[in-house]
Amino acid sequence: MACYTYMVECSDGSLYTGWTNDLDGRVRAHNAGRGAKYTKSRRPVKLVYYETFATKQEAMRREYEVKRYSRARKLALLDRKE
């Protein structure tokens, strides 16, 4: 089963980073207000970035790394994927 580190853009323009093993389901959960406390009041969210990993541990490690990035570095990461 694949695991993902992902980034969504919230309605206020902020970025939220997380990990999941069901990318589509997780984005739907965020938009239904069940995804995370942070995104609940910032709906709708839009998936803007993801990476695929073989294990949960790899995805969680990458999530931790990306969450520590500055906003500028996160935006640069988005630019490379487009």
NORJONOR-V608833 format. One record per residue. N is the residue number from 1. RES is the residue in three letters. PSI is psi as a letter, one per 20 degrees, with the letter a starting at -180 (none if undefined). BURIAL is 1 if it has 16 or more other C-alpha atoms within 10 Angstrom, else 0. Layout:
BEGIN
N | RES | PSI | BURIAL
N | RES | PSI | BURIAL
END
This chain:
BEGIN
1 | MET | p | 0
2 | ALA | q | 0
3 | CYS | q | 1
4 | TYR | q | 1
5 | THR | p | 1
6 | TYR | r | 1
7 | MET | p | 1
8 | VAL | q | 1
9 | GLU | p | 1
10 | CYS | r | 1
11 | SER | h | 0
12 | ASP | j | 0
13 | GLY | i | 0
14 | SER | r | 0
15 | LEU | p | 1
16 | TYR | p | 1
17 | THR | p | 1
18 | GLY | a | 1
19 | TRP | q | 1
20 | THR | r | 1
21 | ASN | j | 1
22 | ASP | n | 0
23 | LEU | g | 1
24 | ASP | g | 0
25 | GLY | h | 0
26 | ARG | g | 1
27 | VAL | g | 1
28 | ARG | g | 0
29 | ALA | g | 0
30 | HIS | g | 1
31 | ASN | i | 1
32 | ALA | i | 0
33 | GLY | j | 1
34 | ARG | i | 0
35 | GLY | g | 1
36 | ALA | q | 0
37 | LYS | g | 0
38 | TYR | g | 0
39 | THR | i | 1
40 | LYS | g | 1
41 | SER | j | 0
42 | ARG | k | 1
43 | ARG | q | 1
44 | PRO | q | 1
45 | VAL | q | 1
46 | LYS | p | 1
47 | LEU | p | 1
48 | VAL | i | 0
49 | TYR | q | 1
50 | TYR | q | 1
51 | GLU | q | 0
52 | THR | p | 1
53 | PHE | q | 1
54 | ALA | h | 0
55 | THR | q | 0
56 | LYS | g | 1
57 | GLN | g | 0
58 | GLU | g | 1
59 | ALA | g | 1
60 | MET | h | 1
61 | ARG | g | 0
62 | ARG | h | 1
63 | GLU | g | 1
64 | TYR | g | 0
65 | GLU | g | 0
66 | VAL | h | 1
67 | LYS | h | 0
68 | ARG | i | 0
69 | TYR | q | 0
70 | SER | r | 0
71 | ARG | g | 0
72 | ALA | g | 0
73 | ARG | h | 0
74 | LYS | g | 1
75 | LEU | h | 0
76 | ALA | h | 0
77 | LEU | g | 0
78 | LEU | g | 0
79 | ASP | h | 0
80 | ARG | h | 0
81 | LYS | h | 0
82 | GLU | none | 0
END
